[in-house]
Amino acid sequence: MGLFRRRFKKDIHSPLWKSFYYAFQGIIEALKEERNLCIHFTAMILVIVFGIYFDITKSEWMTCVILFGLVISLELVNTAVESTIDLCCPDIHPKAKLAKDTAAGAVLVAAIASVIEGLIIFVPYFIA
């Protein structure tokens, strides 16, 4: 319990803005290093542009925003997993490979679901 109190007490005195600063630094660094994250951000911008152009409904916007958050968050977690494994296990190990591959698989599942949902939302607008 003493460790928890010391940790909590220390965090109370740390400015909240520092937490946000470090979080944004992480996003920026990941954007510089990770091609797939750039692809996801580009797709997000395209969806926003088409959403504005086609004046999609509020519920369609909510769906898009949730999926943006899901895919980009998973991509950031995947980057963290891969970086940590590379740091801790520089040699190829079956468990390290499994961890990296499943983290990437989680991003792929979310991205595929997002594309399907995007088609459901936008195809009718393109047809009309």
N, CA, C and O of each residue as an XYZ file, in Angstrom:
512
protein
N       0.826     -1.202      0.000
C       0.000      0.000      0.000
C       0.860      1.252      0.000
O       0.460      2.272     -0.562
N       2.026      1.199      0.614
C       2.909      2.352      0.655
C       3.361      2.775     -0.731
O       3.445      3.969     -1.020
N       3.653      1.808     -1.591
C       4.073      2.101     -2.953
C       2.963      2.824     -3.707
O       3.232      3.772     -4.444
N       1.719      2.384     -3.527
C       0.583      3.029     -4.182
C       0.461      4.479     -3.724
O       0.259      5.375     -4.543
N       0.583      4.710     -2.432
C       0.456      6.080     -1.912
C       1.553      6.980     -2.454
O       1.293      8.119     -2.841
N       2.789      6.469     -2.483
C       3.883      7.284     -3.020
C       3.652      7.602     -4.489
O       3.863      8.735     -4.921
N       3.222      6.612     -5.254
C       2.985      6.807     -6.686
C       1.842      7.800     -6.892
O       1.947      8.704     -7.721
N       0.757      7.637     -6.147
C      -0.386      8.518     -6.283
C      -0.025      9.939     -5.877
O      -0.394     10.896     -6.558
N       0.689     10.077     -4.780
C       1.065     11.393     -4.288
C       1.952     12.107     -5.307
O       1.793     13.306     -5.535
N       2.874     11.385     -5.912
C       3.767     11.952     -6.913
C       2.972     12.435     -8.128
O       3.244     13.509     -8.664
N       1.993     11.644     -8.560
C       1.220     11.986     -9.745
C       0.327     13.201     -9.526
O       0.028     13.923    -10.478
N      -0.103     13.439     -8.298
C      -0.941     14.599     -8.007
C      -0.180     15.883     -8.318
O      -0.774     16.860     -8.774
N       1.112     15.890     -8.079
C       1.900     17.100     -8.268
C       2.408     17.253     -9.702
O       2.963     18.297    -10.047
N       2.230     16.247    -10.530
C       2.643     16.327    -11.926
C       1.548     17.024    -12.726
O       0.386     16.623    -12.666
N       1.913     18.063    -13.473
C       0.885     18.786    -14.231
C       0.186     17.881    -15.250
O       0.818     17.055    -15.909
N      -1.119     18.056    -15.361
C      -1.913     17.255    -16.283
C      -1.471     17.480    -17.727
O      -1.503     16.551    -18.534
N      -1.065     18.692    -18.054
C      -0.683     18.995    -19.431
C       0.498     18.148    -19.880
O       0.636     17.862    -21.070
N       1.364     17.736    -18.929
C       2.491     16.880    -19.296
C       2.016     15.537    -19.837
O       2.602     15.000    -20.777
N       0.971     15.002    -19.253
C       0.416     13.739    -19.732
C      -0.074     13.874    -21.170
O       0.183     13.011    -22.008
N      -0.778     14.963    -21.443
C      -1.258     15.195    -22.801
C      -0.095     15.425    -23.762
O      -0.110     14.942    -24.894
N       0.913     16.168    -23.302
C       2.094     16.429    -24.139
C       2.761     15.119    -24.548
O       3.073     14.919    -25.722
N       2.978     14.229    -23.584
C       3.633     12.949    -23.882
C       2.762     12.085    -24.791
O       3.279     11.385    -25.662
N       1.459     12.130    -24.595
C       0.552     11.357    -25.453
C       0.619     11.860    -26.895
O       0.696     11.061    -27.828
N       0.591     13.172    -27.078
C       0.687     13.718    -28.432
C       2.060     13.444    -29.040
O       2.169     13.204    -30.242
N       3.101     13.477    -28.221
C       4.442     13.118    -28.710
C       4.452     11.684    -29.225
O       5.065     11.396    -30.253
N       3.783     10.795    -28.523
C       3.704      9.405    -28.952
C       3.002      9.265    -30.292
O       3.439      8.498    -31.152
N       1.920     10.001    -30.469
C       1.197      9.956    -31.741
C       2.072     10.502    -32.871
O       2.140      9.914    -33.950
N       2.732     11.615    -32.620
C       3.581     12.232    -33.645
C       4.741     11.316    -34.019
O       5.040     11.140    -35.201
N       5.387     10.737    -33.026
C       6.497      9.816    -33.306
C       6.030      8.590    -34.076
O       6.713      8.124    -34.989
N       4.869      8.073    -33.707
C       4.326      6.910    -34.416
C       4.001      7.280    -35.865
O       4.229      6.483    -36.775
N       3.471      8.483    -36.078
C       3.188      8.923    -37.447
C       4.468      9.030    -38.281
O       4.462      8.746    -39.479
N       5.553      9.438    -37.641
C       6.835      9.556    -38.353
C       7.402      8.189    -38.718
O       8.061      8.039    -39.747
N       7.145      7.192    -37.871
C       7.789      5.884    -38.018
C       6.924      4.816    -38.675
O       7.455      3.903    -39.308
N       5.621      4.910    -38.541
C       4.734      3.818    -38.937
C       3.939      4.157    -40.194
O       3.057      5.015    -40.169
N       4.260      3.482    -41.285
C       3.581      3.697    -42.565
C       2.085      3.419    -42.446
O       1.269      4.189    -42.952
N       1.724      2.325    -41.783
C       0.308      1.959    -41.692
C      -0.503      2.995    -40.924
O      -1.666      3.233    -41.250
N       0.085      3.605    -39.925
C      -0.622      4.651    -39.192
C      -0.884      5.843    -40.104
O      -1.948      6.457    -40.033
N       0.071      6.169    -40.950
C      -0.132      7.251    -41.928
C      -1.262      6.899    -42.887
O      -2.063      7.762    -43.247
N      -1.329      5.649    -43.298
C      -2.417      5.199    -44.178
C      -3.762      5.356    -43.469
O      -4.730      5.824    -44.069
N      -3.824      4.971    -42.208
C      -5.080      5.087    -41.455
C      -5.477      6.553    -41.276
O      -6.656      6.890    -41.382
N      -4.507      7.423    -41.005
C      -4.805      8.852    -40.868
C      -5.287      9.428    -42.193
O      -6.212     10.239    -42.214
N      -4.669      9.017    -43.302
C      -5.095      9.480    -44.624
C      -6.524      9.025    -44.916
O      -7.340      9.802    -45.413
N      -6.821      7.766    -44.605
C      -8.180      7.256    -44.796
C      -9.166      8.044    -43.941
O     -10.268      8.355    -44.393
N      -8.779      8.367    -42.713
C      -9.646      9.134    -41.827
C      -9.944     10.506    -42.434
O     -11.089     10.960    -42.416
N      -8.927     11.156    -42.963
C      -9.119     12.478    -43.573
C     -10.042     12.379    -44.790
O     -10.912     13.229    -44.981
N      -9.853     11.342    -45.614
C     -10.725     11.148    -46.776
C     -12.174     10.922    -46.352
O     -13.093     11.470    -46.960
N     -12.378     10.121    -45.318
C     -13.736      9.878    -44.828
C     -14.344     11.175    -44.319
O     -15.524     11.435    -44.558
N     -13.572     11.984    -43.631
C     -14.081     13.272    -43.135
C     -14.480     14.169    -44.306
O     -15.541     14.793    -44.282
N     -13.625     14.230    -45.332
C     -13.924     15.060    -46.503
C     -15.206     14.572    -47.189
O     -16.089     15.372    -47.497
N     -15.305     13.255    -47.429
C     -16.507     12.726    -48.063
C     -17.731     12.885    -47.154
O     -18.837     13.130    -47.638
N     -17.536     12.746    -45.854
C     -18.651     12.931    -44.928
C     -19.198     14.339    -44.977
O     -20.411     14.543    -44.925
N     -18.307     15.314    -45.076
C     -18.747     16.708    -45.189
C     -19.417     16.937    -46.548
O     -20.466     17.574    -46.641
N     -18.793     16.408    -47.586
C     -19.331     16.596    -48.945
C     -20.732     16.008    -49.081
O     -21.628     16.653    -49.625
N     -20.924     14.781    -48.585
C     -22.217     14.111    -48.715
C     -23.177     14.456    -47.584
O     -24.319     13.997    -47.581
N     -22.731     15.251    -46.632
C     -23.568     15.659    -45.497
C     -24.197     14.429    -44.825
O     -25.419     14.316    -44.722
N     -23.328     13.512    -44.372
C     -23.820     12.277    -43.757
C     -24.546     12.595    -42.446
O     -24.362     13.664    -41.865
N     -25.358     11.666    -42.001
C     -26.185     11.881    -40.811
C     -25.337     11.862    -39.535
O     -24.176     11.452    -39.531
N     -25.956     12.314    -38.481
C     -25.287     12.331    -37.171
C     -24.887     10.924    -36.733
O     -23.779     10.726    -36.233
N     -25.763      9.959    -36.913
C     -25.434      8.585    -36.513
C     -24.311      8.018    -37.382
O     -23.487      7.242    -36.896
N     -24.269      8.394    -38.655
C     -23.165      7.958    -39.517
C     -21.845      8.579    -39.070
O     -20.804      7.922    -39.095
N     -21.891      9.843    -38.661
C     -20.680     10.487    -38.120
C     -20.210      9.782    -36.851
O     -19.017      9.542    -36.665
N     -21.164      9.453    -35.982
C     -20.795      8.772    -34.734
C     -20.131      7.436    -35.032
O     -19.140      7.077    -34.396
N     -20.669      6.707    -35.988
C     -20.065      5.435    -36.379
C     -18.645      5.651    -36.893
O     -17.722      4.930    -36.516
N     -18.483      6.647    -37.755
C     -17.152      6.928    -38.315
C     -16.162      7.313    -37.218
O     -15.034      6.820    -37.200
N     -16.574      8.179    -36.314
C     -15.671      8.625    -35.246
C     -15.263      7.462    -34.347
O     -14.097      7.353    -33.969
N     -16.197      6.606    -34.006
C     -15.882      5.427    -33.183
C     -14.883      4.533    -33.909
O     -13.933      4.036    -33.305
N     -15.100      4.331    -35.201
C     -14.185      3.480    -35.964
C     -12.824      4.140    -36.148
O     -11.808      3.445    -36.141
N     -12.772      5.476    -36.315
C     -11.475      6.168    -36.361
C     -10.700      5.878    -35.088
O      -9.534      5.483    -35.122
N     -11.375      6.082    -33.964
C     -10.721      5.875    -32.672
C     -10.268      4.447    -32.486
O      -9.174      4.206    -31.976
N     -11.086      3.501    -32.888
C     -10.752      2.091    -32.732
C      -9.520      1.715    -33.552
O      -8.572      1.136    -33.022
N      -9.534      2.039    -34.830
C      -8.436      1.631    -35.711
C      -7.138      2.338    -35.330
O      -6.091      1.697    -35.249
N      -7.191      3.626    -35.100
C      -5.966      4.365    -34.781
C      -5.430      3.960    -33.415
O      -4.219      3.837    -33.235
N      -6.321      3.753    -32.453
C      -5.868      3.287    -31.133
C      -5.201      1.921    -31.232
O      -4.139      1.699    -30.650
N      -5.821      1.014    -31.965
C      -5.224     -0.313    -32.121
C      -3.875     -0.237    -32.843
O      -2.947     -0.972    -32.507
N      -3.771      0.641    -33.820
C      -2.488      0.798    -34.521
C      -1.416      1.331    -33.574
O      -0.263      0.903    -33.641
N      -1.784      2.255    -32.699
C      -0.825      2.768    -31.708
C      -0.424      1.680    -30.715
O       0.748      1.567    -30.356
N      -1.390      0.883    -30.274
C      -1.074     -0.231    -29.367
C      -0.188     -1.247    -30.080
O       0.756     -1.769    -29.488
N      -0.484     -1.528    -31.337
C       0.338     -2.450    -32.114
C       1.782     -1.936    -32.197
O       2.728     -2.709    -32.046
N       1.943     -0.657    -32.431
C       3.274     -0.053    -32.483
C       3.987     -0.204    -31.138
O       5.175     -0.521    -31.093
N       3.263      0.023    -30.056
C       3.857     -0.125    -28.726
C       4.262     -1.569    -28.463
O       5.341     -1.823    -27.929
N       3.408     -2.511    -28.835
C       3.718     -3.937    -28.645
C       4.959     -4.313    -29.445
O       5.881     -4.935    -28.918
N       4.979     -3.933    -30.719
C       6.118     -4.284    -31.562
C       7.412     -3.654    -31.063
O       8.451     -4.313    -31.048
N       7.365     -2.397    -30.657
C       8.565     -1.721    -30.148
C       9.071     -2.369    -28.865
O      10.274     -2.566    -28.694
N       8.157     -2.697    -27.974
C       8.541     -3.333    -26.717
C       9.160     -4.702    -26.963
O      10.174     -5.048    -26.356
N       8.557     -5.472    -27.844
C       9.099     -6.799    -28.144
C      10.467     -6.691    -28.804
O      11.379     -7.450    -28.476
N      10.614     -5.741    -29.741
C      11.920     -5.552    -30.378
C      12.995     -5.176    -29.361
O      14.146     -5.596    -29.477
N      12.611     -4.391    -28.373
C      13.554     -3.980    -27.335
C      13.908     -5.138    -26.405
O      15.073     -5.328    -26.056
N      12.910     -5.899    -26.012
C      13.111     -6.968    -25.032
C      13.609     -8.272    -25.639
O      14.272     -9.058    -24.962
N      13.298     -8.503    -26.899
C      13.604     -9.789    -27.514
C      14.142     -9.558    -28.931
O      13.430     -9.787    -29.909
N      15.397     -9.103    -29.044
C      15.926     -8.801    -30.380
C      16.041    -10.038    -31.280
O      16.007     -9.915    -32.504
N      16.174    -11.214    -30.689
C      16.235    -12.437    -31.482
C      14.824    -12.910    -31.815
O      13.876    -12.632    -31.081
N      14.697    -13.623    -32.925
C      13.397    -14.160    -33.312
C      13.010    -15.270    -32.338
O      13.760    -16.221    -32.115
N      11.828    -15.122    -31.773
C      11.313    -16.096    -30.818
C       9.857    -16.359    -31.190
O       9.136    -15.419    -31.524
N       9.407    -17.610    -31.141
C       8.020    -17.910    -31.541
C       6.969    -17.123    -30.757
O       5.962    -16.708    -31.329
N       7.185    -16.916    -29.477
C       6.199    -16.171    -28.669
C       6.210    -14.686    -29.044
O       5.163    -14.040    -29.072
N       7.395    -14.154    -29.332
C       7.481    -12.755    -29.761
C       6.770    -12.576    -31.101
O       6.048    -11.599    -31.302
N       6.973    -13.505    -31.996
C       6.306    -13.461    -33.301
C       4.794    -13.536    -33.130
O       4.055    -12.798    -33.782
N       4.338    -14.419    -32.263
C       2.906    -14.558    -32.014
C       2.323    -13.243    -31.480
O       1.263    -12.805    -31.927
N       3.011    -12.625    -30.534
C       2.520    -11.369    -29.961
C       2.444    -10.273    -31.023
O       1.456     -9.543    -31.101
N       3.479    -10.165    -31.829
C       3.487     -9.137    -32.864
C       2.427     -9.405    -33.929
O       1.737     -8.487    -34.373
N       2.305    -10.653    -34.331
C       1.344    -10.996    -35.372
C      -0.097    -10.828    -34.902
O      -0.945    -10.370    -35.667
N      -0.382    -11.190    -33.662
C      -1.752    -11.039    -33.175
C      -2.107     -9.568    -32.961
O      -3.252     -9.174    -33.182
N      -1.149     -8.758    -32.538
C      -1.407     -7.323    -32.405
C      -1.706     -6.715    -33.778
O      -2.617     -5.900    -33.922
N      -0.934     -7.120    -34.772
C      -1.194     -6.651    -36.138
C      -2.530     -7.178    -36.642
O      -3.253     -6.474    -37.347
N      -2.855     -8.395    -36.287
C      -4.141     -8.979    -36.677
C      -5.316     -8.215    -36.097
O      -6.346     -8.068    -36.755
N      -5.175     -7.730    -34.878
C      -6.247     -6.942    -34.254
C      -6.506     -5.669    -35.057
O      -7.654     -5.274    -35.258
N      -5.437     -5.039    -35.509
C      -5.589     -3.836    -36.334
C      -6.279     -4.196    -37.647
O      -7.172     -3.481    -38.102
N      -5.866     -5.299    -38.247
C      -6.452     -5.716    -39.522
C      -7.947     -5.987    -39.392
O      -8.725     -5.574    -40.252
N      -8.352     -6.668    -38.342
C      -9.778     -6.951    -38.133
C     -10.562     -5.641    -38.016
O     -11.613     -5.488    -38.638
N     -10.057     -4.708    -37.230
C     -10.742     -3.424    -37.067
C     -10.769     -2.645    -38.381
O     -11.775     -2.014    -38.705
N      -9.677     -2.686    -39.136
C      -9.624     -1.970    -40.406
C     -10.607     -2.561    -41.417
O     -11.283     -1.820    -42.131
N     -10.688     -3.874    -41.480
C     -11.635     -4.521    -42.397
C     -13.069     -4.167    -42.010
O     -13.888     -3.843    -42.870
N     -13.365     -4.229    -40.727
C     -14.707     -3.858    -40.263
C     -15.011     -2.399    -40.609
O     -16.138     -2.067    -40.976
N     -14.012     -1.537    -40.491
C     -14.197     -0.119    -40.815
C     -14.459      0.088    -42.297
O     -15.304      0.900    -42.674
N     -13.741     -0.639    -43.135
C     -13.959     -0.529    -44.581
C     -15.375     -0.993    -44.928
O     -16.069     -0.341    -45.709
N     -15.798     -2.103    -44.357
C     -17.157     -2.602    -44.623
C     -18.195     -1.575    -44.181
O     -19.138     -1.279    -44.915
N     -18.018     -1.038    -42.988
C     -18.951     -0.025    -42.493
C     -18.904      1.219    -43.364
O     -19.942      1.825    -43.631
N     -17.710      1.608    -43.812
C     -17.585      2.750    -44.718
C     -18.322      2.528    -46.024
O     -18.960      3.443    -46.544
N     -18.238      1.324    -46.554
C     -18.968      1.010    -47.778
C     -20.475      1.087    -47.553
O     -21.213      1.613    -48.386
N     -20.922      0.554    -46.412
C     -22.352      0.612    -46.085
C     -22.830      2.062    -45.998
O     -23.939      2.380    -46.428
N     -22.001      2.926    -45.448
C     -22.385      4.334    -45.298
C     -22.297      5.076    -46.626
O     -23.234      5.784    -46.994
N     -21.181      4.929    -47.358
C     -20.910      5.823    -48.482
C     -21.383      5.340    -49.851
O     -21.644      6.172    -50.720
N     -21.503      4.053    -50.076
C     -21.930      3.569    -51.398
C     -23.291      4.166    -51.800
O     -23.441      4.613    -52.937
N     -24.281      4.183    -50.898
C     -25.558      4.797    -51.305
C     -25.425      6.277    -51.716
O     -26.141      6.737    -52.606
N     -24.517      7.015    -51.074
C     -24.315      8.409    -51.449
C     -23.674      8.512    -52.833
O     -24.029      9.394    -53.615
N     -22.735      7.622    -53.139
C     -22.090      7.640    -54.451
C     -23.071      7.226    -55.551
O     -23.025      7.755    -56.662
N     -23.945      6.291    -55.239
C     -24.923      5.821    -56.229
C     -25.975      6.895    -56.523
O     -26.405      7.063    -57.664
N     -26.382      7.619    -55.473
C     -27.456      8.621    -55.617
C     -27.026      9.834    -56.443
O     -27.818     10.754    -56.649
